[in-house]
Amino acid sequence: MTVDVGSRLRFVRERQGLSQRELSKRAGVTNSTISLIEAGRMNPSIGALKRILDGIPVGLSEFFAIVPEASSRFFYTADELTEIGKGLISYRQVGERVFGKTLQILSETYQPGADTGRVPLMHEGQEGAVVISGRLEVTVEGRVRVLGPGDAYYFESHKPHRFRCVGQEPCRLISACTPPSF
């Protein structure tokens, strides 16, 4: 059985009401370390994980014994989506949390000029989306395409990719990612 340390860490941190920045201060590690672990881009050593968990505080055995709570909810109104992004890109997640889940669905909004960054994103899994409004420039493995309403993308997420809103209006899309990457 594979344990998703990143999602588990995010769940435990959020359950304690801690930001990534606060946990990094408490644990004596960089904020980027916490972010990389939670995004599944870094696997910490047992010693590093113990130091991070001491900042919560929670023991290793308790951390690995946590069983995700099954949600009894099936439906969500627009104002019940969970905001997990800030700034020029809004990521509104369907459901309260994705810990223990294999699929993440997002309602994304990119403000004009918003960009995921010059360094391409790469992670395990697959992702896809349908553009609802506006125009989104999508780059995958160096190939660039501008997508408009009704257009879509789907690719293996380990391929370097980047997103950028082009045009004068915000771009809205509905996306899905497996496994969850936020």
C-alpha positions as CSV (number, residue, x, y, z in Angstrom):
1,M,0.0,0.0,0.0
2,T,1.4,3.4,-1.0
3,V,0.8,6.2,1.5
4,D,0.2,9.7,0.1
5,V,2.4,11.6,2.7
6,G,1.7,15.0,1.1
7,S,-2.1,14.8,1.2
8,R,-1.9,13.3,4.7
9,L,0.4,16.2,5.9
10,R,-2.0,18.8,4.4
11,F,-5.0,17.2,6.1
12,V,-3.2,17.1,9.5
13,R,-1.9,20.6,9.2
14,E,-5.2,22.1,8.2
15,R,-7.0,20.1,10.9
16,Q,-4.8,22.0,13.4
17,G,-5.5,25.3,11.7
18,L,-1.9,25.9,10.7
19,S,-0.7,27.6,7.5
20,Q,2.3,26.2,5.6
21,R,4.3,29.2,6.8
22,E,3.4,28.7,10.4
23,L,4.3,25.0,10.3
24,S,7.6,25.7,8.6
25,K,8.5,28.1,11.4
26,R,7.6,25.6,14.1
27,A,9.4,22.7,12.4
28,G,12.5,24.7,11.4
29,V,12.2,23.9,7.7
30,T,11.6,26.1,4.7
31,N,8.1,27.0,3.6
32,S,9.0,25.6,0.1
33,T,9.8,22.2,1.7
34,I,6.3,21.9,3.2
35,S,4.8,23.1,-0.1
36,L,6.8,20.5,-2.1
37,I,5.9,17.7,0.2
38,E,2.2,18.5,0.2
39,A,2.2,18.8,-3.6
40,G,3.8,15.3,-3.8
41,R,7.0,16.6,-5.4
42,M,9.2,15.7,-2.5
43,N,9.3,12.7,-0.2
44,P,10.8,13.5,3.2
45,S,13.1,11.2,5.1
46,I,11.5,9.8,8.3
47,G,13.7,12.1,10.3
48,A,12.6,15.2,8.4
49,L,8.9,14.1,8.6
50,K,9.2,13.6,12.3
51,R,10.7,17.1,12.7
52,I,7.8,18.5,10.7
53,L,5.2,16.5,12.6
54,D,6.7,17.7,15.9
55,G,5.7,21.2,14.8
56,I,2.0,20.3,14.6
57,P,2.4,18.2,17.1
58,V,1.5,14.7,16.1
59,G,3.5,11.5,16.4
60,L,4.6,9.3,13.5
61,S,2.3,6.4,14.5
62,E,-0.7,8.7,14.7
63,F,0.1,10.3,11.4
64,F,0.2,7.0,9.6
65,A,-2.8,5.6,11.4
66,I,-5.2,8.4,10.2
67,V,-8.0,7.1,8.1
68,P,-9.8,9.6,5.8
69,E,-13.3,10.4,6.8
70,A,-15.9,9.5,4.2
71,S,-18.0,12.5,3.1
72,S,-21.7,12.0,3.1
73,R,-22.2,15.0,0.9
74,F,-22.8,14.6,-2.8
75,F,-23.9,18.1,-3.9
76,Y,-22.3,21.6,-3.5
77,T,-23.6,25.0,-4.3
78,A,-21.2,27.5,-6.0
79,D,-20.6,29.3,-2.7
80,E,-19.6,26.0,-1.0
81,L,-16.6,25.3,-3.2
82,T,-13.4,25.5,-1.2
83,E,-10.9,28.2,-2.3
84,I,-7.4,26.8,-2.4
85,G,-5.7,29.5,-4.4
86,K,-4.9,33.1,-3.9
87,G,-3.9,36.0,-6.1
88,L,-4.5,36.2,-9.8
89,I,-5.5,32.5,-10.1
90,S,-8.5,31.1,-8.1
91,Y,-8.8,27.4,-7.6
92,R,-12.2,26.5,-6.1
93,Q,-12.3,22.8,-5.2
94,V,-15.4,20.6,-5.3
95,G,-15.6,19.1,-1.8
96,E,-14.0,20.0,1.5
97,R,-10.8,18.1,1.1
98,V,-9.2,15.5,-1.2
99,F,-7.2,13.6,1.4
100,G,-7.6,9.9,0.6
101,K,-9.3,10.7,-2.8
102,T,-8.1,9.9,-6.3
103,L,-9.8,12.7,-8.1
104,Q,-9.7,16.5,-7.7
105,I,-12.2,18.7,-9.5
106,L,-11.6,22.5,-9.7
107,S,-13.4,25.6,-10.9
108,E,-10.5,27.8,-12.0
109,T,-10.4,31.5,-12.8
110,Y,-7.4,33.2,-14.2
111,Q,-7.4,37.0,-14.2
112,P,-6.0,38.7,-17.3
113,G,-2.2,38.1,-17.5
114,A,-2.3,35.5,-14.7
115,D,0.4,32.8,-15.3
116,T,1.4,29.7,-13.5
117,G,5.0,30.7,-13.8
118,R,8.0,30.4,-16.1
119,V,9.1,27.2,-14.5
120,P,6.8,24.5,-16.0
121,L,4.6,22.4,-13.6
122,M,5.2,18.6,-13.5
123,H,3.6,16.0,-11.3
124,E,2.3,12.5,-11.4
125,G,-1.1,11.8,-12.8
126,Q,-3.4,13.1,-15.5
127,E,-5.3,16.3,-15.9
128,G,-7.9,17.8,-18.2
129,A,-10.2,20.8,-18.5
130,V,-12.9,22.5,-20.6
131,V,-12.7,26.3,-21.0
132,I,-16.0,28.0,-20.1
133,S,-15.1,31.6,-20.9
134,G,-12.1,33.7,-21.8
135,R,-8.9,32.5,-23.5
136,L,-6.2,30.3,-21.9
137,E,-2.7,29.7,-23.4
138,V,-1.7,26.1,-22.5
139,T,1.9,24.9,-23.0
140,V,2.6,21.2,-22.8
141,E,6.1,19.9,-23.7
142,G,6.9,23.1,-25.5
143,R,3.7,22.9,-27.7
144,V,1.5,26.0,-27.3
145,R,-2.2,26.4,-28.0
146,V,-4.6,29.1,-27.1
147,L,-8.0,27.7,-26.1
148,G,-11.3,29.5,-26.0
149,P,-14.8,28.6,-24.8
150,G,-15.7,25.0,-25.4
151,D,-12.1,24.0,-26.1
152,A,-10.3,21.5,-23.9
153,Y,-7.1,19.9,-22.9
154,Y,-6.1,16.5,-21.5
155,F,-2.5,15.2,-20.9
156,E,-0.2,13.2,-18.6
157,S,0.8,15.6,-15.8
158,H,4.5,14.5,-15.7
159,K,4.9,16.4,-19.0
160,P,6.1,20.0,-18.4
161,H,3.1,22.3,-18.6
162,R,2.1,25.9,-18.0
163,F,-1.1,28.0,-18.1
164,R,-1.6,31.7,-18.9
165,C,-4.6,33.8,-19.4
166,V,-4.5,35.8,-22.6
167,G,-6.9,38.5,-23.6
168,Q,-8.7,41.3,-21.6
169,E,-11.2,39.1,-19.7
170,P,-10.8,36.5,-17.0
171,C,-10.6,32.9,-18.2
172,R,-12.8,30.3,-16.4
173,L,-12.5,26.6,-16.7
174,I,-13.5,23.4,-15.0
175,S,-10.7,21.0,-14.5
176,A,-10.0,17.5,-13.1
177,C,-6.7,16.1,-11.9
178,T,-5.9,12.6,-10.7
179,P,-4.4,12.1,-8.3
180,P,-5.1,15.5,-6.5
181,S,-2.1,17.8,-6.9
182,F,-3.0,20.7,-4.6
